[in-house]
Amino acid sequence: MTGIGASGIVIIGIVALVMFGPKKLPELGRAVGSTLKEFREGTKGIIEDQDSKEGILIKKDVNK
């Protein structure tokens, strides 16, 4: 039970609809989407930096 299934997503959608109303829901969806996009871009940059540092360390070890 580590993921959210289809029924969980439906329940979350219904709760969001009740809490925010149908007029605010598209605005909320855009805000959540842009936040997730920024988060993914940030973590991608961190992972790429870490991978490049590990690559440099491996090259130094091979050259010894």
PDB file of N, CA, C and O in Angstrom, chain B, residues numbered from 101:
ATOM      1  N   MET B 101       0.832  -1.186   0.000  1.00  0.00           N
ATOM      2  CA  MET B 101       0.000   0.000   0.000  1.00  0.00           C
ATOM      3  C   MET B 101       0.874   1.246   0.000  1.00  0.00           C
ATOM      4  O   MET B 101       0.833   2.043   0.937  1.00  0.00           O
ATOM      5  N   THR B 102       1.655   1.408  -1.042  1.00  0.00           N
ATOM      6  CA  THR B 102       2.552   2.545  -1.098  1.00  0.00           C
ATOM      7  C   THR B 102       2.061   3.648  -2.014  1.00  0.00           C
ATOM      8  O   THR B 102       2.492   4.793  -1.877  1.00  0.00           O
ATOM      9  N   GLY B 103       1.165   3.333  -2.954  1.00  0.00           N
ATOM     10  CA  GLY B 103       0.723   4.330  -3.915  1.00  0.00           C
ATOM     11  C   GLY B 103      -0.742   4.679  -3.737  1.00  0.00           C
ATOM     12  O   GLY B 103      -1.467   4.056  -2.962  1.00  0.00           O
ATOM     13  N   ILE B 104      -1.150   5.694  -4.480  1.00  0.00           N
ATOM     14  CA  ILE B 104      -2.546   6.106  -4.474  1.00  0.00           C
ATOM     15  C   ILE B 104      -3.198   5.488  -5.700  1.00  0.00           C
ATOM     16  O   ILE B 104      -2.729   5.679  -6.822  1.00  0.00           O
ATOM     17  N   GLY B 105      -4.258   4.761  -5.491  1.00  0.00           N
ATOM     18  CA  GLY B 105      -4.974   4.140  -6.592  1.00  0.00           C
ATOM     19  C   GLY B 105      -5.978   5.095  -7.215  1.00  0.00           C
ATOM     20  O   GLY B 105      -6.060   6.265  -6.841  1.00  0.00           O
ATOM     21  N   ALA B 106      -6.733   4.585  -8.160  1.00  0.00           N
ATOM     22  CA  ALA B 106      -7.734   5.396  -8.849  1.00  0.00           C
ATOM     23  C   ALA B 106      -8.809   5.883  -7.882  1.00  0.00           C
ATOM     24  O   ALA B 106      -9.263   7.024  -7.977  1.00  0.00           O
ATOM     25  N   SER B 107      -9.211   5.029  -6.959  1.00  0.00           N
ATOM     26  CA  SER B 107     -10.243   5.446  -6.005  1.00  0.00           C
ATOM     27  C   SER B 107      -9.737   6.557  -5.094  1.00  0.00           C
ATOM     28  O   SER B 107     -10.502   7.447  -4.722  1.00  0.00           O
ATOM     29  N   GLY B 108      -8.459   6.515  -4.732  1.00  0.00           N
ATOM     30  CA  GLY B 108      -7.882   7.570  -3.903  1.00  0.00           C
ATOM     31  C   GLY B 108      -7.848   8.905  -4.623  1.00  0.00           C
ATOM     32  O   GLY B 108      -8.106   9.947  -4.022  1.00  0.00           O
ATOM     33  N   ILE B 109      -7.527   8.876  -5.916  1.00  0.00           N
ATOM     34  CA  ILE B 109      -7.498  10.109  -6.703  1.00  0.00           C
ATOM     35  C   ILE B 109      -8.899  10.693  -6.831  1.00  0.00           C
ATOM     36  O   ILE B 109      -9.076  11.909  -6.756  1.00  0.00           O
ATOM     37  N   VAL B 110      -9.888   9.837  -7.023  1.00  0.00           N
ATOM     38  CA  VAL B 110     -11.278  10.300  -7.119  1.00  0.00           C
ATOM     39  C   VAL B 110     -11.711  10.940  -5.807  1.00  0.00           C
ATOM     40  O   VAL B 110     -12.348  11.993  -5.817  1.00  0.00           O
ATOM     41  N   ILE B 111     -11.379  10.329  -4.693  1.00  0.00           N
ATOM     42  CA  ILE B 111     -11.747  10.883  -3.385  1.00  0.00           C
ATOM     43  C   ILE B 111     -11.071  12.229  -3.164  1.00  0.00           C
ATOM     44  O   ILE B 111     -11.705  13.165  -2.677  1.00  0.00           O
ATOM     45  N   ILE B 112      -9.796  12.339  -3.515  1.00  0.00           N
ATOM     46  CA  ILE B 112      -9.082  13.612  -3.373  1.00  0.00           C
ATOM     47  C   ILE B 112      -9.737  14.683  -4.244  1.00  0.00           C
ATOM     48  O   ILE B 112      -9.885  15.828  -3.815  1.00  0.00           O
ATOM     49  N   GLY B 113     -10.127  14.316  -5.461  1.00  0.00           N
ATOM     50  CA  GLY B 113     -10.804  15.262  -6.351  1.00  0.00           C
ATOM     51  C   GLY B 113     -12.125  15.745  -5.789  1.00  0.00           C
ATOM     52  O   GLY B 113     -12.441  16.932  -5.875  1.00  0.00           O
ATOM     53  N   ILE B 114     -12.892  14.846  -5.219  1.00  0.00           N
ATOM     54  CA  ILE B 114     -14.186  15.218  -4.628  1.00  0.00           C
ATOM     55  C   ILE B 114     -13.984  16.141  -3.433  1.00  0.00           C
ATOM     56  O   ILE B 114     -14.702  17.129  -3.285  1.00  0.00           O
ATOM     57  N   VAL B 115     -13.021  15.829  -2.586  1.00  0.00           N
ATOM     58  CA  VAL B 115     -12.738  16.677  -1.421  1.00  0.00           C
ATOM     59  C   VAL B 115     -12.287  18.064  -1.875  1.00  0.00           C
ATOM     60  O   VAL B 115     -12.715  19.068  -1.306  1.00  0.00           O
ATOM     61  N   ALA B 116     -11.431  18.131  -2.892  1.00  0.00           N
ATOM     62  CA  ALA B 116     -10.973  19.425  -3.407  1.00  0.00           C
ATOM     63  C   ALA B 116     -12.137  20.215  -3.985  1.00  0.00           C
ATOM     64  O   ALA B 116     -12.221  21.427  -3.791  1.00  0.00           O
ATOM     65  N   LEU B 117     -13.027  19.545  -4.688  1.00  0.00           N
ATOM     66  CA  LEU B 117     -14.191  20.212  -5.266  1.00  0.00           C
ATOM     67  C   LEU B 117     -15.081  20.797  -4.178  1.00  0.00           C
ATOM     68  O   LEU B 117     -15.582  21.913  -4.318  1.00  0.00           O
ATOM     69  N   VAL B 118     -15.279  20.056  -3.104  1.00  0.00           N
ATOM     70  CA  VAL B 118     -16.115  20.532  -2.001  1.00  0.00           C
ATOM     71  C   VAL B 118     -15.433  21.691  -1.275  1.00  0.00           C
ATOM     72  O   VAL B 118     -16.087  22.669  -0.914  1.00  0.00           O
ATOM     73  N   MET B 119     -14.126  21.582  -1.061  1.00  0.00           N
ATOM     74  CA  MET B 119     -13.410  22.612  -0.303  1.00  0.00           C
ATOM     75  C   MET B 119     -13.265  23.922  -1.080  1.00  0.00           C
ATOM     76  O   MET B 119     -13.454  24.999  -0.513  1.00  0.00           O
ATOM     77  N   PHE B 120     -12.932  23.842  -2.364  1.00  0.00           N
ATOM     78  CA  PHE B 120     -12.588  25.046  -3.116  1.00  0.00           C
ATOM     79  C   PHE B 120     -13.673  25.496  -4.092  1.00  0.00           C
ATOM     80  O   PHE B 120     -13.659  26.646  -4.530  1.00  0.00           O
ATOM     81  N   GLY B 121     -14.589  24.636  -4.433  1.00  0.00           N
ATOM     82  CA  GLY B 121     -15.654  24.996  -5.359  1.00  0.00           C
ATOM     83  C   GLY B 121     -15.209  24.852  -6.804  1.00  0.00           C
ATOM     84  O   GLY B 121     -14.014  24.820  -7.095  1.00  0.00           O
ATOM     85  N   PRO B 122     -16.174  24.768  -7.702  1.00  0.00           N
ATOM     86  CA  PRO B 122     -15.843  24.535  -9.106  1.00  0.00           C
ATOM     87  C   PRO B 122     -15.159  25.718  -9.787  1.00  0.00           C
ATOM     88  O   PRO B 122     -14.458  25.523 -10.780  1.00  0.00           O
ATOM     89  N   LYS B 123     -15.340  26.927  -9.285  1.00  0.00           N
ATOM     90  CA  LYS B 123     -14.723  28.095  -9.922  1.00  0.00           C
ATOM     91  C   LYS B 123     -13.239  28.215  -9.585  1.00  0.00           C
ATOM     92  O   LYS B 123     -12.456  28.661 -10.424  1.00  0.00           O
ATOM     93  N   LYS B 124     -12.844  27.832  -8.392  1.00  0.00           N
ATOM     94  CA  LYS B 124     -11.449  27.944  -7.960  1.00  0.00           C
ATOM     95  C   LYS B 124     -10.616  26.724  -8.331  1.00  0.00           C
ATOM     96  O   LYS B 124      -9.387  26.794  -8.314  1.00  0.00           O
ATOM     97  N   LEU B 125     -11.253  25.617  -8.662  1.00  0.00           N
ATOM     98  CA  LEU B 125     -10.540  24.368  -8.908  1.00  0.00           C
ATOM     99  C   LEU B 125      -9.565  24.450 -10.089  1.00  0.00           C
ATOM    100  O   LEU B 125      -8.442  23.964  -9.951  1.00  0.00           O
ATOM    101  N   PRO B 126      -9.923  25.036 -11.244  1.00  0.00           N
ATOM    102  CA  PRO B 126      -8.938  25.138 -12.333  1.00  0.00           C
ATOM    103  C   PRO B 126      -7.721  25.984 -11.957  1.00  0.00           C
ATOM    104  O   PRO B 126      -6.593  25.659 -12.327  1.00  0.00           O
ATOM    105  N   GLU B 127      -7.955  27.061 -11.225  1.00  0.00           N
ATOM    106  CA  GLU B 127      -6.853  27.915 -10.771  1.00  0.00           C
ATOM    107  C   GLU B 127      -5.930  27.144  -9.828  1.00  0.00           C
ATOM    108  O   GLU B 127      -4.707  27.253  -9.913  1.00  0.00           O
ATOM    109  N   LEU B 128      -6.522  26.376  -8.942  1.00  0.00           N
ATOM    110  CA  LEU B 128      -5.754  25.562  -8.008  1.00  0.00           C
ATOM    111  C   LEU B 128      -4.951  24.499  -8.755  1.00  0.00           C
ATOM    112  O   LEU B 128      -3.795  24.240  -8.418  1.00  0.00           O
ATOM    113  N   GLY B 129      -5.559  23.887  -9.761  1.00  0.00           N
ATOM    114  CA  GLY B 129      -4.866  22.878 -10.562  1.00  0.00           C
ATOM    115  C   GLY B 129      -3.664  23.451 -11.287  1.00  0.00           C
ATOM    116  O   GLY B 129      -2.609  22.819 -11.332  1.00  0.00           O
ATOM    117  N   ARG B 130      -3.807  24.639 -11.856  1.00  0.00           N
ATOM    118  CA  ARG B 130      -2.671  25.290 -12.526  1.00  0.00           C
ATOM    119  C   ARG B 130      -1.553  25.592 -11.541  1.00  0.00           C
ATOM    120  O   ARG B 130      -0.378  25.393 -11.850  1.00  0.00           O
ATOM    121  N   ALA B 131      -1.914  26.072 -10.356  1.00  0.00           N
ATOM    122  CA  ALA B 131      -0.904  26.398  -9.350  1.00  0.00           C
ATOM    123  C   ALA B 131      -0.155  25.145  -8.902  1.00  0.00           C
ATOM    124  O   ALA B 131       1.068  25.170  -8.762  1.00  0.00           O
ATOM    125  N   VAL B 132      -0.876  24.059  -8.679  1.00  0.00           N
ATOM    126  CA  VAL B 132      -0.235  22.804  -8.272  1.00  0.00           C
ATOM    127  C   VAL B 132       0.655  22.284  -9.397  1.00  0.00           C
ATOM    128  O   VAL B 132       1.765  21.816  -9.146  1.00  0.00           O
ATOM    129  N   GLY B 133       0.174  22.364 -10.632  1.00  0.00           N
ATOM    130  CA  GLY B 133       0.959  21.903 -11.774  1.00  0.00           C
ATOM    131  C   GLY B 133       2.249  22.680 -11.944  1.00  0.00           C
ATOM    132  O   GLY B 133       3.300  22.084 -12.179  1.00  0.00           O
ATOM    133  N   SER B 134       2.192  23.996 -11.830  1.00  0.00           N
ATOM    134  CA  SER B 134       3.409  24.796 -11.986  1.00  0.00           C
ATOM    135  C   SER B 134       4.373  24.561 -10.828  1.00  0.00           C
ATOM    136  O   SER B 134       5.589  24.582 -11.020  1.00  0.00           O
ATOM    137  N   THR B 135       3.847  24.338  -9.639  1.00  0.00           N
ATOM    138  CA  THR B 135       4.707  24.035  -8.497  1.00  0.00           C
ATOM    139  C   THR B 135       5.427  22.710  -8.692  1.00  0.00           C
ATOM    140  O   THR B 135       6.622  22.610  -8.413  1.00  0.00           O
ATOM    141  N   LEU B 136       4.719  21.692  -9.165  1.00  0.00           N
ATOM    142  CA  LEU B 136       5.347  20.393  -9.426  1.00  0.00           C
ATOM    143  C   LEU B 136       6.404  20.496 -10.518  1.00  0.00           C
ATOM    144  O   LEU B 136       7.453  19.857 -10.433  1.00  0.00           O
ATOM    145  N   LYS B 137       6.131  21.299 -11.542  1.00  0.00           N
ATOM    146  CA  LYS B 137       7.098  21.484 -12.632  1.00  0.00           C
ATOM    147  C   LYS B 137       8.386  22.116 -12.104  1.00  0.00           C
ATOM    148  O   LYS B 137       9.480  21.659 -12.433  1.00  0.00           O
ATOM    149  N   GLU B 138       8.263  23.157 -11.294  1.00  0.00           N
ATOM    150  CA  GLU B 138       9.438  23.809 -10.718  1.00  0.00           C
ATOM    151  C   GLU B 138      10.208  22.854  -9.808  1.00  0.00           C
ATOM    152  O   GLU B 138      11.439  22.853  -9.808  1.00  0.00           O
ATOM    153  N   PHE B 139       9.493  22.050  -9.041  1.00  0.00           N
ATOM    154  CA  PHE B 139      10.136  21.090  -8.147  1.00  0.00           C
ATOM    155  C   PHE B 139      10.924  20.060  -8.945  1.00  0.00           C
ATOM    156  O   PHE B 139      12.061  19.742  -8.595  1.00  0.00           O
ATOM    157  N   ARG B 140      10.326  19.532 -10.020  1.00  0.00           N
ATOM    158  CA  ARG B 140      11.019  18.542 -10.857  1.00  0.00           C
ATOM    159  C   ARG B 140      12.266  19.136 -11.496  1.00  0.00           C
ATOM    160  O   ARG B 140      13.308  18.484 -11.545  1.00  0.00           O
ATOM    161  N   GLU B 141      12.168  20.379 -11.990  1.00  0.00           N
ATOM    162  CA  GLU B 141      13.323  21.026 -12.608  1.00  0.00           C
ATOM    163  C   GLU B 141      14.438  21.229 -11.584  1.00  0.00           C
ATOM    164  O   GLU B 141      15.614  21.046 -11.899  1.00  0.00           O
ATOM    165  N   GLY B 142      14.073  21.605 -10.371  1.00  0.00           N
ATOM    166  CA  GLY B 142      15.071  21.799  -9.323  1.00  0.00           C
ATOM    167  C   GLY B 142      15.758  20.510  -8.928  1.00  0.00           C
ATOM    168  O   GLY B 142      16.978  20.476  -8.769  1.00  0.00           O
ATOM    169  N   THR B 143      14.986  19.449  -8.768  1.00  0.00           N
ATOM    170  CA  THR B 143      15.594  18.170  -8.395  1.00  0.00           C
ATOM    171  C   THR B 143      16.417  17.604  -9.539  1.00  0.00           C
ATOM    172  O   THR B 143      17.424  16.936  -9.304  1.00  0.00           O
ATOM    173  N   LYS B 144      16.003  17.859 -10.774  1.00  0.00           N
ATOM    174  CA  LYS B 144      16.775  17.394 -11.933  1.00  0.00           C
ATOM    175  C   LYS B 144      18.157  18.053 -11.943  1.00  0.00           C
ATOM    176  O   LYS B 144      19.160  17.394 -12.220  1.00  0.00           O
ATOM    177  N   GLY B 145      18.206  19.346 -11.642  1.00  0.00           N
ATOM    178  CA  GLY B 145      19.483  20.048 -11.587  1.00  0.00           C
ATOM    179  C   GLY B 145      20.381  19.510 -10.489  1.00  0.00           C
ATOM    180  O   GLY B 145      21.588  19.373 -10.687  1.00  0.00           O
ATOM    181  N   ILE B 146      19.814  19.208  -9.346  1.00  0.00           N
ATOM    182  CA  ILE B 146      20.598  18.661  -8.234  1.00  0.00           C
ATOM    183  C   ILE B 146      21.150  17.294  -8.599  1.00  0.00           C
ATOM    184  O   ILE B 146      22.313  16.999  -8.325  1.00  0.00           O
ATOM    185  N   ILE B 147      20.324  16.458  -9.214  1.00  0.00           N
ATOM    186  CA  ILE B 147      20.768  15.115  -9.604  1.00  0.00           C
ATOM    187  C   ILE B 147      21.869  15.198 -10.652  1.00  0.00           C
ATOM    188  O   ILE B 147      22.846  14.453 -10.583  1.00  0.00           O
ATOM    189  N   GLU B 148      21.720  16.107 -11.632  1.00  0.00           N
ATOM    190  CA  GLU B 148      22.752  16.255 -12.661  1.00  0.00           C
ATOM    191  C   GLU B 148      24.066  16.731 -12.051  1.00  0.00           C
ATOM    192  O   GLU B 148      25.133  16.257 -12.441  1.00  0.00           O
ATOM    193  N   ASP B 149      24.003  17.662 -11.101  1.00  0.00           N
ATOM    194  CA  ASP B 149      25.218  18.128 -10.429  1.00  0.00           C
ATOM    195  C   ASP B 149      25.899  16.989  -9.689  1.00  0.00           C
ATOM    196  O   ASP B 149      27.119  16.837  -9.761  1.00  0.00           O
ATOM    197  N   GLN B 150      25.118  16.192  -8.982  1.00  0.00           N
ATOM    198  CA  GLN B 150      25.667  15.069  -8.224  1.00  0.00           C
ATOM    199  C   GLN B 150      26.297  14.049  -9.162  1.00  0.00           C
ATOM    200  O   GLN B 150      27.379  13.534  -8.882  1.00  0.00           O
ATOM    201  N   ASP B 151      25.625  13.754 -10.279  1.00  0.00           N
ATOM    202  CA  ASP B 151      26.160  12.791 -11.239  1.00  0.00           C
ATOM    203  C   ASP B 151      27.469  13.282 -11.847  1.00  0.00           C
ATOM    204  O   ASP B 151      28.393  12.495 -12.048  1.00  0.00           O
ATOM    205  N   SER B 152      27.554  14.580 -12.141  1.00  0.00           N
ATOM    206  CA  SER B 152      28.787  15.095 -12.733  1.00  0.00           C
ATOM    207  C   SER B 152      29.929  15.060 -11.717  1.00  0.00           C
ATOM    208  O   SER B 152      31.073  14.800 -12.091  1.00  0.00           O
ATOM    209  N   LYS B 153      29.645  15.316 -10.451  1.00  0.00           N
ATOM    210  CA  LYS B 153      30.681  15.235  -9.422  1.00  0.00           C
ATOM    211  C   LYS B 153      31.161  13.804  -9.250  1.00  0.00           C
ATOM    212  O   LYS B 153      32.357  13.568  -9.076  1.00  0.00           O
ATOM    213  N   GLU B 154      30.237  12.841  -9.298  1.00  0.00           N
ATOM    214  CA  GLU B 154      30.625  11.437  -9.173  1.00  0.00           C
ATOM    215  C   GLU B 154      31.450  11.005 -10.374  1.00  0.00           C
ATOM    216  O   GLU B 154      32.387  10.218 -10.232  1.00  0.00           O
ATOM    217  N   GLY B 155      31.111  11.512 -11.554  1.00  0.00           N
ATOM    218  CA  GLY B 155      31.873  11.183 -12.755  1.00  0.00           C
ATOM    219  C   GLY B 155      33.301  11.688 -12.657  1.00  0.00           C
ATOM    220  O   GLY B 155      34.225  11.001 -13.091  1.00  0.00           O
ATOM    221  N   ILE B 156      33.499  12.864 -12.102  1.00  0.00           N
ATOM    222  CA  ILE B 156      34.845  13.418 -11.928  1.00  0.00           C
ATOM    223  C   ILE B 156      35.630  12.572 -10.939  1.00  0.00           C
ATOM    224  O   ILE B 156      36.810  12.300 -11.161  1.00  0.00           O
ATOM    225  N   LEU B 157      34.992  12.151  -9.849  1.00  0.00           N
ATOM    226  CA  LEU B 157      35.679  11.322  -8.859  1.00  0.00           C
ATOM    227  C   LEU B 157      36.075   9.973  -9.453  1.00  0.00           C
ATOM    228  O   LEU B 157      37.158   9.464  -9.164  1.00  0.00           O
ATOM    229  N   ILE B 158      35.214   9.395 -10.272  1.00  0.00           N
ATOM    230  CA  ILE B 158      35.533   8.107 -10.894  1.00  0.00           C
ATOM    231  C   ILE B 158      36.710   8.260 -11.840  1.00  0.00           C
ATOM    232  O   ILE B 158      37.592   7.402 -11.867  1.00  0.00           O
ATOM    233  N   LYS B 159      36.742   9.334 -12.616  1.00  0.00           N
ATOM    234  CA  LYS B 159      37.855   9.566 -13.542  1.00  0.00           C
ATOM    235  C   LYS B 159      39.164   9.729 -12.781  1.00  0.00           C
ATOM    236  O   LYS B 159      40.199   9.231 -13.224  1.00  0.00           O
ATOM    237  N   LYS B 160      39.135  10.418 -11.644  1.00  0.00           N
ATOM    238  CA  LYS B 160      40.346  10.601 -10.846  1.00  0.00           C
ATOM    239  C   LYS B 160      40.837   9.268 -10.309  1.00  0.00           C
ATOM    240  O   LYS B 160      42.041   9.015 -10.292  1.00  0.00           O
ATOM    241  N   ASP B 161      39.911   8.402  -9.867  1.00  0.00           N
ATOM    242  CA  ASP B 161      40.295   7.089  -9.353  1.00  0.00           C
ATOM    243  C   ASP B 161      40.889   6.222 -10.452  1.00  0.00           C
ATOM    244  O   ASP B 161      41.843   5.485 -10.200  1.00  0.00           O
ATOM    245  N   VAL B 162      40.360   6.288 -11.643  1.00  0.00           N
ATOM    246  CA  VAL B 162      40.853   5.473 -12.756  1.00  0.00           C
ATOM    247  C   VAL B 162      42.244   5.928 -13.165  1.00  0.00           C
ATOM    248  O   VAL B 162      43.073   5.099 -13.540  1.00  0.00           O
ATOM    249  N   ASN B 163      42.517   7.212 -13.104  1.00  0.00           N
ATOM    250  CA  ASN B 163      43.808   7.751 -13.531  1.00  0.00           C
ATOM    251  C   ASN B 163      44.921   7.487 -12.527  1.00  0.00           C
ATOM    252  O   ASN B 163      46.087   7.691 -12.865  1.00  0.00           O
ATOM    253  N   LYS B 164      44.625   7.047 -11.322  1.00  0.00           N
ATOM    254  CA  LYS B 164      45.656   6.821 -10.301  1.00  0.00           C
ATOM    255  C   LYS B 164      46.502   5.649 -10.619  1.00  0.00           C
ATOM    256  O   LYS B 164      47.416   5.324  -9.861  1.00  0.00           O
TER     257      LYS B 164
END
